[in-house]
């Protein structure tokens, strides 16, 4: 009998599947009575678990991305507790605005680091056709996220098109990460 590791056991998720699901939780919003049922800190925690399983050392790309995910779990918890609403006046609730801004910027940085770690691992071990697609989706998601952030704080109205394009890029990135989760180089160690 050969043991192949925890990633192949029934009922367990592969590390990149956890990461993709975590990104989905962190960025998707399902509101009931004004409360988001998909709590962002839970999504970042899921990312941190998956990244921890792929980490070889604290300073490798997965270690850095894991640190960013843990940091984002804390930042998004503060944003959740301060109930950051970008539509209120900055002078009325500066903590809410600061935490919402930090949550958005930190999330974009964390996604960049997470996808970079996945791309580095795949590039190092094999040639894979989806590398370019994942890289383009990362650029789209972060670029459109920055435009969305500017929309809330600048006089320029970018319109709903930016939000729709950002959502499509995020969904495509999550789906594409799911599709590469079974690559041998992304099975994990933990």
C-alpha angles and dihedrals in degrees: 000000000000122000111215100184138264095292092072098047116110113262096024127110124225115244096252090047088057090048093050092047090048092053088049091052093045095052105029119087125206108173126195115178090344094307121115107229091195096071111208097217089058090055093050090047089054089051091050092052093051092045091049090056090054096042117111096180136357090256100048118100092265090050091052092045090048090053089051091050093051090047090051091051088058095042093048090049089055090047090049093049093046090048092225109211114181094199096067121085116278090228092053096055113010095164091056091050094045093048092046091049093047090046092054097043093043091049092053091049092047093051090049091052093044095051091043090056092049092048092049092051094049093045092050096052107032147355110258129182095217095062093091092046092051091048093049091048090051091053091046094048095048095040094049089044090057090050089050090050091051090049090065095050106032134068090240114099110212092185133219092298091079091051092049093047091047091050091049092049091048093048091047091049092051091048092047092049088052089052094056096042092100095058109125092233090058099050095102141220105243 
